Amino acid sequence: MSENIICLCKGISEETIVKAIKEGATSVEAVKEKTEATSGPCRGSRCISKIEELIEKHK
């Protein structure tokens, strides 16, 4: 089973982001602090919307 990479710059998987959300990261900033997603060269321009969707789905 291949991982669904959400943050391409940092190689952060959907599984990692969902785990962070379930551990209490209920904002993009909190997900960034726990996973480093959105901290790559694109500064989240490619992944913020997907992270927001995951937060809504899993919070």
N, CA, C and O atoms as a Tripos MOL2 file, in Angstrom:
@<TRIPOS>MOLECULE
protein
  236   235    59     0     0
PROTEIN
NO_CHARGES

@<TRIPOS>ATOM
      1 N           0.8560   -1.1950    0.0000 N.3       1 MET1
      2 CA          0.0000    0.0000    0.0000 C.3       1 MET1
      3 C           0.8900    1.2420    0.0000 C.2       1 MET1
      4 O           1.7350    1.4070    0.8800 O.2       1 MET1
      5 N           0.6990    2.0960   -0.9720 N.am      2 SER2
      6 CA          1.5240    3.3030   -1.0510 C.3       2 SER2
      7 C           0.9360    4.4070   -0.1760 C.2       2 SER2
      8 O          -0.2770    4.5040    0.0110 O.2       2 SER2
      9 N           1.8280    5.2260    0.3480 N.am      3 GLU3
     10 CA          1.3930    6.3340    1.1840 C.3       3 GLU3
     11 C           0.8960    7.4770    0.3230 C.2       3 GLU3
     12 O           1.4310    7.7300   -0.7560 O.2       3 GLU3
     13 N          -0.1160    8.1600    0.7950 N.am      4 ASN4
     14 CA         -0.6220    9.3440    0.1340 C.3       4 ASN4
     15 C           0.1360   10.5390    0.7190 C.2       4 ASN4
     16 O          -0.1170   10.9440    1.8540 O.2       4 ASN4
     17 N           1.0600   11.0970   -0.0560 N.am      5 ILE5
     18 CA          1.8640   12.2140    0.4210 C.3       5 ILE5
     19 C           1.0640   13.5060    0.2440 C.2       5 ILE5
     20 O           0.6330   13.8370   -0.8610 O.2       5 ILE5
     21 N           0.8760   14.2210    1.3410 N.am      6 ILE6
     22 CA          0.1140   15.4730    1.3280 C.3       6 ILE6
     23 C           1.0540   16.6560    1.1340 C.2       6 ILE6
     24 O           0.8350   17.4850    0.2510 O.2       6 ILE6
     25 N           2.0910   16.7380    1.9470 N.am      7 CYS7
     26 CA          3.0740   17.8180    1.8360 C.3       7 CYS7
     27 C           4.2300   17.2990    0.9820 C.2       7 CYS7
     28 O           5.0890   16.5590    1.4620 O.2       7 CYS7
     29 N           4.2380   17.6950   -0.2820 N.am      8 LEU8
     30 CA          5.2480   17.1930   -1.2110 C.3       8 LEU8
     31 C           6.6450   17.6790   -0.8590 C.2       8 LEU8
     32 O           7.6070   16.9220   -0.9880 O.2       8 LEU8
     33 N           6.7770   18.9090   -0.4230 N.am      9 CYS9
     34 CA          8.0990   19.4710   -0.1120 C.3       9 CYS9
     35 C           8.7960   18.7040    1.0000 C.2       9 CYS9
     36 O           9.9960   18.4390    0.9200 O.2       9 CYS9
     37 N           8.0560   18.3530    2.0230 N.am     10 LYS10
     38 CA          8.6250   17.6810    3.1960 C.3      10 LYS10
     39 C           8.3610   16.1780    3.2000 C.2      10 LYS10
     40 O           8.8770   15.4670    4.0620 O.2      10 LYS10
     41 N           7.5640   15.6820    2.2480 N.am     11 GLY11
     42 CA          7.2690   14.2560    2.1770 C.3      11 GLY11
     43 C           6.4120   13.7580    3.3300 C.2      11 GLY11
     44 O           6.5880   12.6330    3.7990 O.2      11 GLY11
     45 N           5.4760   14.6010    3.7910 N.am     12 ILE12
     46 CA          4.6180   14.2450    4.9310 C.3      12 ILE12
     47 C           3.3710   13.5190    4.4150 C.2      12 ILE12
     48 O           2.6590   14.0140    3.5410 O.2      12 ILE12
     49 N           3.1290   12.3380    4.9780 N.am     13 SER13
     50 CA          2.0090   11.5150    4.5180 C.3      13 SER13
     51 C           0.6900   11.9330    5.1550 C.2      13 SER13
     52 O           0.6520   12.5970    6.1910 O.2      13 SER13
     53 N          -0.3940   11.5160    4.4950 N.am     14 GLU14
     54 CA         -1.7330   11.7440    5.0470 C.3      14 GLU14
     55 C          -1.8540   11.0700    6.4110 C.2      14 GLU14
     56 O          -2.4430   11.6330    7.3350 O.2      14 GLU14
     57 N          -1.3030    9.8750    6.5370 N.am     15 GLU15
     58 CA         -1.3640    9.1440    7.8080 C.3      15 GLU15
     59 C          -0.7230    9.9490    8.9380 C.2      15 GLU15
     60 O          -1.2640   10.0030   10.0420 O.2      15 GLU15
     61 N           0.4130   10.5670    8.6740 N.am     16 THR16
     62 CA          1.1110   11.3740    9.6860 C.3      16 THR16
     63 C           0.2720   12.5810   10.0820 C.2      16 THR16
     64 O           0.1840   12.9180   11.2630 O.2      16 THR16
     65 N          -0.3450   13.2330    9.0990 N.am     17 ILE17
     66 CA         -1.1600   14.4140    9.3720 C.3      17 ILE17
     67 C          -2.4140   14.0270   10.1490 C.2      17 ILE17
     68 O          -2.7810   14.7110   11.1050 O.2      17 ILE17
     69 N          -3.0730   12.9470    9.7540 N.am     18 VAL18
     70 CA         -4.2710   12.4990   10.4630 C.3      18 VAL18
     71 C          -3.9180   12.1370   11.9070 C.2      18 VAL18
     72 O          -4.6790   12.4550   12.8210 O.2      18 VAL18
     73 N          -2.7880   11.4840   12.1240 N.am     19 LYS19
     74 CA         -2.3510   11.1620   13.4870 C.3      19 LYS19
     75 C          -2.1810   12.4330   14.3160 C.2      19 LYS19
     76 O          -2.6070   12.4790   15.4700 O.2      19 LYS19
     77 N          -1.5690   13.4540   13.7430 N.am     20 ALA20
     78 CA         -1.3850   14.7230   14.4520 C.3      20 ALA20
     79 C          -2.7260   15.3600   14.7950 C.2      20 ALA20
     80 O          -2.8990   15.8950   15.8900 O.2      20 ALA20
     81 N          -3.6790   15.3050   13.8600 N.am     21 ILE21
     82 CA         -5.0150   15.8640   14.0960 C.3      21 ILE21
     83 C          -5.6910   15.1160   15.2520 C.2      21 ILE21
     84 O          -6.2800   15.7320   16.1400 O.2      21 ILE21
     85 N          -5.5980   13.7960   15.2290 N.am     22 LYS22
     86 CA         -6.2240   12.9960   16.2910 C.3      22 LYS22
     87 C          -5.5590   13.2140   17.6440 C.2      22 LYS22
     88 O          -6.1580   12.9500   18.6870 O.2      22 LYS22
     89 N          -4.3210   13.6940   17.6240 N.am     23 GLU23
     90 CA         -3.6080   14.0080   18.8630 C.3      23 GLU23
     91 C          -3.8240   15.4570   19.2930 C.2      23 GLU23
     92 O          -3.1860   15.9300   20.2330 O.2      23 GLU23
     93 N          -4.7390   16.1720   18.5910 N.am     24 GLY24
     94 CA         -5.1210   17.5010   19.0360 C.3      24 GLY24
     95 C          -4.7320   18.6670   18.1550 C.2      24 GLY24
     96 O          -5.0250   19.8130   18.4960 O.2      24 GLY24
     97 N          -4.0800   18.4130   17.0320 N.am     25 ALA25
     98 CA         -3.7100   19.5040   16.1210 C.3      25 ALA25
     99 C          -4.9300   19.8800   15.2800 C.2      25 ALA25
    100 O          -5.2080   19.2450   14.2630 O.2      25 ALA25
    101 N          -5.6550   20.9120   15.7070 N.am     26 THR26
    102 CA         -6.9120   21.2530   15.0380 C.3      26 THR26
    103 C          -6.8140   22.5230   14.1930 C.2      26 THR26
    104 O          -7.8320   23.1260   13.8530 O.2      26 THR26
    105 N          -5.5960   22.9250   13.8580 N.am     27 SER27
    106 CA         -5.3950   24.0440   12.9380 C.3      27 SER27
    107 C          -4.1940   23.7190   12.0540 C.2      27 SER27
    108 O          -3.3840   22.8550   12.3900 O.2      27 SER27
    109 N          -4.0840   24.4090   10.9330 N.am     28 VAL28
    110 CA         -2.9410   24.1950   10.0430 C.3      28 VAL28
    111 C          -1.6460   24.4850   10.7960 C.2      28 VAL28
    112 O          -0.6640   23.7570   10.6470 O.2      28 VAL28
    113 N          -1.6380   25.5370   11.5960 N.am     29 GLU29
    114 CA         -0.4370   25.8910   12.3630 C.3      29 GLU29
    115 C          -0.0560   24.7790   13.3400 C.2      29 GLU29
    116 O           1.1250   24.4600   13.4830 O.2      29 GLU29
    117 N          -1.0390   24.1920   14.0090 N.am     30 ALA30
    118 CA         -0.7660   23.1020   14.9430 C.3      30 ALA30
    119 C          -0.2430   21.8640   14.2120 C.2      30 ALA30
    120 O           0.6550   21.1820   14.7070 O.2      30 ALA30
    121 N          -0.8040   21.5750   13.0370 N.am     31 VAL31
    122 CA         -0.3080   20.4600   12.2240 C.3      31 VAL31
    123 C           1.1380   20.7360   11.8090 C.2      31 VAL31
    124 O           1.9740   19.8330   11.8180 O.2      31 VAL31
    125 N           1.4240   21.9760   11.4480 N.am     32 LYS32
    126 CA          2.7910   22.3590   11.0720 C.3      32 LYS32
    127 C           3.7560   22.1200   12.2260 C.2      32 LYS32
    128 O           4.8450   21.5830   12.0260 O.2      32 LYS32
    129 N           3.3600   22.5170   13.4270 N.am     33 GLU33
    130 CA          4.2210   22.3490   14.6020 C.3      33 GLU33
    131 C           4.5070   20.8770   14.8820 C.2      33 GLU33
    132 O           5.6220   20.5230   15.2660 O.2      33 GLU33
    133 N           3.4990   20.0120   14.6890 N.am     34 LYS34
    134 CA          3.6720   18.5900   14.9840 C.3      34 LYS34
    135 C           4.3680   17.8220   13.8660 C.2      34 LYS34
    136 O           5.0520   16.8350   14.1380 O.2      34 LYS34
    137 N           4.2090   18.2560   12.6060 N.am     35 THR35
    138 CA          4.6690   17.4280   11.4800 C.3      35 THR35
    139 C           5.6620   18.1180   10.5430 C.2      35 THR35
    140 O           6.3150   17.4400    9.7500 O.2      35 THR35
    141 N           5.7940   19.4190   10.6090 N.am     36 GLU36
    142 CA          6.5860   20.2410    9.6850 C.3      36 GLU36
    143 C           5.9200   20.4270    8.3190 C.2      36 GLU36
    144 O           6.5030   21.0470    7.4300 O.2      36 GLU36
    145 N           4.6990   19.8960    8.1430 N.am     37 ALA37
    146 CA          3.9650   20.1440    6.8970 C.3      37 ALA37
    147 C           3.7560   21.6480    6.7420 C.2      37 ALA37
    148 O           3.5440   22.3420    7.7350 O.2      37 ALA37
    149 N           3.8080   22.1390    5.5650 N.am     38 THR38
    150 CA          3.6860   23.5520    5.1570 C.3      38 THR38
    151 C           4.9480   24.3620    5.4240 C.2      38 THR38
    152 O           4.9480   25.5730    5.2020 O.2      38 THR38
    153 N           6.0280   23.7320    5.8940 N.am     39 SER39
    154 CA          7.2430   24.4920    6.1840 C.3      39 SER39
    155 C           8.3200   24.3220    5.1190 C.2      39 SER39
    156 O           9.4660   24.7220    5.3210 O.2      39 SER39
    157 N           7.9560   23.7350    3.9980 N.am     40 GLY40
    158 CA          8.9120   23.5630    2.9030 C.3      40 GLY40
    159 C           8.9980   24.7970    2.0180 C.2      40 GLY40
    160 O           8.4350   25.8410    2.3470 O.2      40 GLY40
    161 N           9.6960   24.6800    0.9060 N.am     41 PRO41
    162 CA          9.9060   25.8270    0.0100 C.3      41 PRO41
    163 C           8.6210   26.4850   -0.5120 C.2      41 PRO41
    164 O           8.6150   27.6900   -0.7600 O.2      41 PRO41
    165 N           7.5420   25.7260   -0.6830 N.am     42 CYS42
    166 CA          6.3080   26.3280   -1.2190 C.3      42 CYS42
    167 C           5.4620   26.9690   -0.1190 C.2      42 CYS42
    168 O           4.4410   27.5950   -0.4040 O.2      42 CYS42
    169 N           5.8870   26.8140    1.1420 N.am     43 ARG43
    170 CA          5.1820   27.4020    2.2940 C.3      43 ARG43
    171 C           3.7090   26.9980    2.3380 C.2      43 ARG43
    172 O           2.8510   27.7830    2.7430 O.2      43 ARG43
    173 N           3.4280   25.7700    1.9190 N.am     44 GLY44
    174 CA          2.0720   25.2430    2.0250 C.3      44 GLY44
    175 C           1.1500   25.5400    0.8640 C.2      44 GLY44
    176 O          -0.0190   25.1550    0.8940 O.2      44 GLY44
    177 N           1.6460   26.2150   -0.1610 N.am     45 SER45
    178 CA          0.7390   26.5820   -1.2620 C.3      45 SER45
    179 C           0.1370   25.3550   -1.9370 C.2      45 SER45
    180 O          -0.9440   25.4390   -2.5190 O.2      45 SER45
    181 N           0.8240   24.2190   -1.8670 N.am     46 ARG46
    182 CA          0.3070   23.0020   -2.4970 C.3      46 ARG46
    183 C          -0.4750   22.1150   -1.5400 C.2      46 ARG46
    184 O          -1.2150   21.2430   -1.9950 O.2      46 ARG46
    185 N          -0.3380   22.3070   -0.2230 N.am     47 CYS47
    186 CA         -0.9490   21.3420    0.6970 C.3      47 CYS47
    187 C          -1.9020   21.9180    1.7390 C.2      47 CYS47
    188 O          -2.6220   21.1570    2.3850 O.2      47 CYS47
    189 N          -1.9290   23.2260    1.9220 N.am     48 ILE48
    190 CA         -2.7880   23.7830    2.9750 C.3      48 ILE48
    191 C          -4.2510   23.4030    2.7900 C.2      48 ILE48
    192 O          -4.9140   23.0460    3.7630 O.2      48 ILE48
    193 N          -4.7660   23.4710    1.5790 N.am     49 SER49
    194 CA         -6.1890   23.1610    1.3890 C.3      49 SER49
    195 C          -6.4850   21.7020    1.7320 C.2      49 SER49
    196 O          -7.5350   21.4080    2.3050 O.2      49 SER49
    197 N          -5.5890   20.7920    1.3960 N.am     50 LYS50
    198 CA         -5.7940   19.3830    1.7250 C.3      50 LYS50
    199 C          -5.7030   19.1650    3.2390 C.2      50 LYS50
    200 O          -6.4700   18.3860    3.8040 O.2      50 LYS50
    201 N          -4.7700   19.8500    3.8880 N.am     51 ILE51
    202 CA         -4.6540   19.7410    5.3470 C.3      51 ILE51
    203 C          -5.9240   20.2620    6.0120 C.2      51 ILE51
    204 O          -6.4170   19.6570    6.9650 O.2      51 ILE51
    205 N          -6.4560   21.3730    5.5210 N.am     52 GLU52
    206 CA         -7.7090   21.9080    6.0680 C.3      52 GLU52
    207 C          -8.8450   20.9040    5.9060 C.2      52 GLU52
    208 O          -9.6590   20.7420    6.8150 O.2      52 GLU52
    209 N          -8.9090   20.2310    4.7650 N.am     53 GLU53
    210 CA         -9.9350   19.2020    4.5490 C.3      53 GLU53
    211 C          -9.7690   18.0570    5.5430 C.2      53 GLU53
    212 O         -10.7500   17.5650    6.1010 O.2      53 GLU53
    213 N          -8.5290   17.6360    5.7630 N.am     54 LEU54
    214 CA         -8.2800   16.5490    6.7070 C.3      54 LEU54
    215 C          -8.6490   16.9500    8.1260 C.2      54 LEU54
    216 O          -9.1830   16.1340    8.8770 O.2      54 LEU54
    217 N          -8.3730   18.2030    8.5080 N.am     55 ILE55
    218 CA         -8.7510   18.6720    9.8310 C.3      55 ILE55
    219 C         -10.2630   18.6030    9.9980 C.2      55 ILE55
    220 O         -10.7530   18.1140   11.0150 O.2      55 ILE55
    221 N         -11.0010   19.0880    9.0090 N.am     56 GLU56
    222 CA        -12.4730   19.0490    9.0830 C.3      56 GLU56
    223 C         -12.9860   17.6100    9.1880 C.2      56 GLU56
    224 O         -13.9380   17.3370    9.9190 O.2      56 GLU56
    225 N         -12.3590   16.7090    8.4650 N.am     57 LYS57
    226 CA        -12.8120   15.3240    8.4250 C.3      57 LYS57
    227 C         -12.4840   14.5590    9.7060 C.2      57 LYS57
    228 O         -13.2470   13.6790   10.1060 O.2      57 LYS57
    229 N         -11.3580   14.8810   10.3590 N.am     58 HIS58
    230 CA        -10.8600   14.0420   11.4440 C.3      58 HIS58
    231 C         -10.8510   14.6840   12.8270 C.2      58 HIS58
    232 O         -10.5010   14.0270   13.8080 O.2      58 HIS58
    233 N         -11.2330   15.9590   12.9200 N.am     59 LYS59
    234 CA        -11.1520   16.5870   14.2570 C.3      59 LYS59
    235 C         -12.2370   16.0910   15.2010 C.2      59 LYS59
    236 O         -12.2990   16.5240   16.3520 O.2      59 LYS59
@<TRIPOS>BOND
     1     1     2 1
     2     2     3 1
     3     3     4 2
     4     3     5 am
     5     5     6 1
     6     6     7 1
     7     7     8 2
     8     7     9 am
     9     9    10 1
    10    10    11 1
    11    11    12 2
    12    11    13 am
    13    13    14 1
    14    14    15 1
    15    15    16 2
    16    15    17 am
    17    17    18 1
    18    18    19 1
    19    19    20 2
    20    19    21 am
    21    21    22 1
    22    22    23 1
    23    23    24 2
    24    23    25 am
    25    25    26 1
    26    26    27 1
    27    27    28 2
    28    27    29 am
    29    29    30 1
    30    30    31 1
    31    31    32 2
    32    31    33 am
    33    33    34 1
    34    34    35 1
    35    35    36 2
    36    35    37 am
    37    37    38 1
    38    38    39 1
    39    39    40 2
    40    39    41 am
    41    41    42 1
    42    42    43 1
    43    43    44 2
    44    43    45 am
    45    45    46 1
    46    46    47 1
    47    47    48 2
    48    47    49 am
    49    49    50 1
    50    50    51 1
    51    51    52 2
    52    51    53 am
    53    53    54 1
    54    54    55 1
    55    55    56 2
    56    55    57 am
    57    57    58 1
    58    58    59 1
    59    59    60 2
    60    59    61 am
    61    61    62 1
    62    62    63 1
    63    63    64 2
    64    63    65 am
    65    65    66 1
    66    66    67 1
    67    67    68 2
    68    67    69 am
    69    69    70 1
    70    70    71 1
    71    71    72 2
    72    71    73 am
    73    73    74 1
    74    74    75 1
    75    75    76 2
    76    75    77 am
    77    77    78 1
    78    78    79 1
    79    79    80 2
    80    79    81 am
    81    81    82 1
    82    82    83 1
    83    83    84 2
    84    83    85 am
    85    85    86 1
    86    86    87 1
    87    87    88 2
    88    87    89 am
    89    89    90 1
    90    90    91 1
    91    91    92 2
    92    91    93 am
    93    93    94 1
    94    94    95 1
    95    95    96 2
    96    95    97 am
    97    97    98 1
    98    98    99 1
    99    99   100 2
   100    99   101 am
   101   101   102 1
   102   102   103 1
   103   103   104 2
   104   103   105 am
   105   105   106 1
   106   106   107 1
   107   107   108 2
   108   107   109 am
   109   109   110 1
   110   110   111 1
   111   111   112 2
   112   111   113 am
   113   113   114 1
   114   114   115 1
   115   115   116 2
   116   115   117 am
   117   117   118 1
   118   118   119 1
   119   119   120 2
   120   119   121 am
   121   121   122 1
   122   122   123 1
   123   123   124 2
   124   123   125 am
   125   125   126 1
   126   126   127 1
   127   127   128 2
   128   127   129 am
   129   129   130 1
   130   130   131 1
   131   131   132 2
   132   131   133 am
   133   133   134 1
   134   134   135 1
   135   135   136 2
   136   135   137 am
   137   137   138 1
   138   138   139 1
   139   139   140 2
   140   139   141 am
   141   141   142 1
   142   142   143 1
   143   143   144 2
   144   143   145 am
   145   145   146 1
   146   146   147 1
   147   147   148 2
   148   147   149 am
   149   149   150 1
   150   150   151 1
   151   151   152 2
   152   151   153 am
   153   153   154 1
   154   154   155 1
   155   155   156 2
   156   155   157 am
   157   157   158 1
   158   158   159 1
   159   159   160 2
   160   159   161 am
   161   161   162 1
   162   162   163 1
   163   163   164 2
   164   163   165 am
   165   165   166 1
   166   166   167 1
   167   167   168 2
   168   167   169 am
   169   169   170 1
   170   170   171 1
   171   171   172 2
   172   171   173 am
   173   173   174 1
   174   174   175 1
   175   175   176 2
   176   175   177 am
   177   177   178 1
   178   178   179 1
   179   179   180 2
   180   179   181 am
   181   181   182 1
   182   182   183 1
   183   183   184 2
   184   183   185 am
   185   185   186 1
   186   186   187 1
   187   187   188 2
   188   187   189 am
   189   189   190 1
   190   190   191 1
   191   191   192 2
   192   191   193 am
   193   193   194 1
   194   194   195 1
   195   195   196 2
   196   195   197 am
   197   197   198 1
   198   198   199 1
   199   199   200 2
   200   199   201 am
   201   201   202 1
   202   202   203 1
   203   203   204 2
   204   203   205 am
   205   205   206 1
   206   206   207 1
   207   207   208 2
   208   207   209 am
   209   209   210 1
   210   210   211 1
   211   211   212 2
   212   211   213 am
   213   213   214 1
   214   214   215 1
   215   215   216 2
   216   215   217 am
   217   217   218 1
   218   218   219 1
   219   219   220 2
   220   219   221 am
   221   221   222 1
   222   222   223 1
   223   223   224 2
   224   223   225 am
   225   225   226 1
   226   226   227 1
   227   227   228 2
   228   227   229 am
   229   229   230 1
   230   230   231 1
   231   231   232 2
   232   231   233 am
   233   233   234 1
   234   234   235 1
   235   235   236 2
@<TRIPOS>SUBSTRUCTURE
     1 MET1         2 RESIDUE 1 A MET
     2 SER2         6 RESIDUE 1 A SER
     3 GLU3        10 RESIDUE 1 A GLU
     4 ASN4        14 RESIDUE 1 A ASN
     5 ILE5        18 RESIDUE 1 A ILE
     6 ILE6        22 RESIDUE 1 A ILE
     7 CYS7        26 RESIDUE 1 A CYS
     8 LEU8        30 RESIDUE 1 A LEU
     9 CYS9        34 RESIDUE 1 A CYS
    10 LYS10       38 RESIDUE 1 A LYS
    11 GLY11       42 RESIDUE 1 A GLY
    12 ILE12       46 RESIDUE 1 A ILE
    13 SER13       50 RESIDUE 1 A SER
    14 GLU14       54 RESIDUE 1 A GLU
    15 GLU15       58 RESIDUE 1 A GLU
    16 THR16       62 RESIDUE 1 A THR
    17 ILE17       66 RESIDUE 1 A ILE
    18 VAL18       70 RESIDUE 1 A VAL
    19 LYS19       74 RESIDUE 1 A LYS
    20 ALA20       78 RESIDUE 1 A ALA
    21 ILE21       82 RESIDUE 1 A ILE
    22 LYS22       86 RESIDUE 1 A LYS
    23 GLU23       90 RESIDUE 1 A GLU
    24 GLY24       94 RESIDUE 1 A GLY
    25 ALA25       98 RESIDUE 1 A ALA
    26 THR26      102 RESIDUE 1 A THR
    27 SER27      106 RESIDUE 1 A SER
    28 VAL28      110 RESIDUE 1 A VAL
    29 GLU29      114 RESIDUE 1 A GLU
    30 ALA30      118 RESIDUE 1 A ALA
    31 VAL31      122 RESIDUE 1 A VAL
    32 LYS32      126 RESIDUE 1 A LYS
    33 GLU33      130 RESIDUE 1 A GLU
    34 LYS34      134 RESIDUE 1 A LYS
    35 THR35      138 RESIDUE 1 A THR
    36 GLU36      142 RESIDUE 1 A GLU
    37 ALA37      146 RESIDUE 1 A ALA
    38 THR38      150 RESIDUE 1 A THR
    39 SER39      154 RESIDUE 1 A SER
    40 GLY40      158 RESIDUE 1 A GLY
    41 PRO41      162 RESIDUE 1 A PRO
    42 CYS42      166 RESIDUE 1 A CYS
    43 ARG43      170 RESIDUE 1 A ARG
    44 GLY44      174 RESIDUE 1 A GLY
    45 SER45      178 RESIDUE 1 A SER
    46 ARG46      182 RESIDUE 1 A ARG
    47 CYS47      186 RESIDUE 1 A CYS
    48 ILE48      190 RESIDUE 1 A ILE
    49 SER49      194 RESIDUE 1 A SER
    50 LYS50      198 RESIDUE 1 A LYS
    51 ILE51      202 RESIDUE 1 A ILE
    52 GLU52      206 RESIDUE 1 A GLU
    53 GLU53      210 RESIDUE 1 A GLU
    54 LEU54      214 RESIDUE 1 A LEU
    55 ILE55      218 RESIDUE 1 A ILE
    56 GLU56      222 RESIDUE 1 A GLU
    57 LYS57      226 RESIDUE 1 A LYS
    58 HIS58      230 RESIDUE 1 A HIS
    59 LYS59      234 RESIDUE 1 A LYS
